[in-house]
Amino acid sequence: MEEMINSLEEFSDRHFSGVRTLSIARKEKSEETKKKRKENQRRSEEGQISAQSSERDRIQFGSSGSRKRVEAMSFWATTVIFALAGVIASLSVLLCCNRGPSTNLFHLTLVITATVCCWMMWAIVYLAQLKPLINPILSGE
């Protein structure tokens, strides 16, 4: 029985050592990040963080209100672009593929469905990046 346990331990050491070191590295990095956060918090409480860094952060990140306006504006601007692309594609189908009323209706249905599906895919990806369900874990660097 001991031989089997020893052989399993050797096997796991040989094949899973990278996984163990990766998890150990992640733990060490998270501990370093926690230490840096505590140090930054302590320094900010003591007033040692310079006004330049806060000014740089304010310029870099901007106010949240202006950021929301830009995000909403870009969402609606791209939605209008998709709508215009759908209208142009529909008109080009009517002009280029004019074979009869039922065929035209079928082509228009295909073009409109494709435009709406492309827009929905873009909107889902855009909104998923805008408001992620799982917040990213930032490194302490």
C-alpha positions in Angstrom: 0.0 0.0 0.0 2.8 2.4 0.8 4.5 1.7 -2.5 1.3 2.7 -4.3 1.0 5.9 -2.3 4.7 6.7 -3.0 4.3 6.0 -6.7 1.2 8.3 -6.8 3.1 11.0 -5.0 6.0 10.7 -7.5 3.6 10.7 -10.4 1.8 13.8 -9.1 5.2 15.6 -8.4 6.3 14.9 -12.0 3.1 15.8 -13.8 1.5 18.4 -11.7 4.4 20.4 -10.3 3.7 23.2 -12.7 0.1 23.5 -11.5 1.3 23.6 -7.9 3.9 26.3 -8.6 1.3 28.3 -10.6 -1.1 28.3 -7.7 1.7 29.1 -5.2 2.8 32.0 -7.5 -0.8 33.3 -7.6 -1.1 33.2 -3.9 2.2 35.0 -3.5 1.2 37.6 -6.0 -2.1 38.2 -4.3 -0.3 38.6 -1.0 2.0 41.1 -2.6 -0.9 43.0 -4.1 -2.6 43.1 -0.7 0.6 44.5 0.9 0.9 47.2 -1.8 -2.8 48.2 -1.3 -2.3 48.4 2.4 0.9 50.5 1.9 -0.9 52.8 -0.5 -3.8 53.2 1.9 -1.5 54.0 4.7 0.4 56.5 2.6 -2.8 58.2 1.5 -4.0 58.4 5.1 -0.7 60.1 6.0 -1.0 62.4 3.0 2.2 61.3 1.3 0.6 60.7 -2.1 1.4 63.6 -4.3 -1.1 65.9 -5.9 0.4 65.1 -9.3 -0.7 61.4 -9.2 -4.3 62.4 -8.3 -4.3 65.0 -11.1 -2.9 62.4 -13.5 -5.6 59.9 -12.5 -8.4 62.6 -12.9 -7.1 63.5 -16.4 -6.7 59.9 -17.4 -10.0 58.5 -16.1 -12.1 61.6 -16.4 -15.3 62.2 -14.6 -17.8 59.3 -14.5 -20.6 61.5 -16.0 -18.6 62.3 -19.1 -17.5 58.7 -19.6 -21.1 57.5 -19.4 -22.2 60.1 -22.0 -19.4 59.0 -24.3 -20.3 55.3 -23.9 -24.0 56.0 -24.5 -23.2 58.2 -27.5 -20.9 55.6 -29.1 -23.6 52.9 -28.5 -26.2 54.9 -30.3 -23.9 56.1 -33.0 -23.0 52.5 -33.9 -26.6 51.5 -33.8 -27.4 54.2 -36.3 -24.5 52.9 -38.5 -26.0 49.4 -38.4 -29.5 50.8 -39.3 -28.0 52.8 -42.2 -26.1 49.6 -43.4 -29.4 47.7 -43.2 -31.3 50.3 -45.2 -28.5 50.5 -47.9 -28.4 46.7 -48.1 -32.2 46.5 -48.4 -32.2 49.1 -51.2 -29.4 47.4 -53.1 -31.3 44.1 -52.9 -34.4 45.7 -54.3 -32.4 47.3 -57.1 -30.2 44.4 -58.0 -32.3 41.4 -57.3 -35.8 42.4 -58.6 -37.4 39.1 -59.6 -40.9 39.4 -58.2 -42.9 40.3 -55.2 -42.4 37.0 -53.2 -38.7 36.8 -54.0 -38.2 40.5 -53.1 -39.9 39.9 -49.8 -37.8 36.9 -49.1 -34.6 38.8 -49.9 -35.6 41.7 -47.8 -36.4 39.4 -44.9 -33.0 37.8 -45.2 -31.2 41.2 -45.3 -33.1 42.7 -42.4 -32.7 39.5 -40.3 -28.9 39.5 -41.0 -28.6 43.2 -40.1 -30.5 42.7 -36.8 -28.5 39.6 -35.9 -25.2 41.4 -36.6 -26.3 44.4 -34.5 -27.5 42.2 -31.6 -24.2 40.3 -31.6 -22.2 43.6 -31.6 -24.5 45.0 -28.8 -24.1 41.9 -26.6 -20.4 42.0 -26.9 -20.2 45.8 -26.4 -22.5 45.7 -23.3 -20.7 42.7 -21.9 -17.4 44.7 -22.0 -19.1 47.8 -20.7 -20.8 46.2 -17.6 -19.0 42.8 -17.0 -20.7 40.3 -14.7 -17.4 39.3 -13.3 -15.0 42.1 -12.4 -11.4 41.6 -13.6 -8.7 41.1 -11.0 -6.2 43.9 -11.4 -2.6 43.3 -10.7 -0.9 45.5 -8.1 1.6 47.0 -10.5 
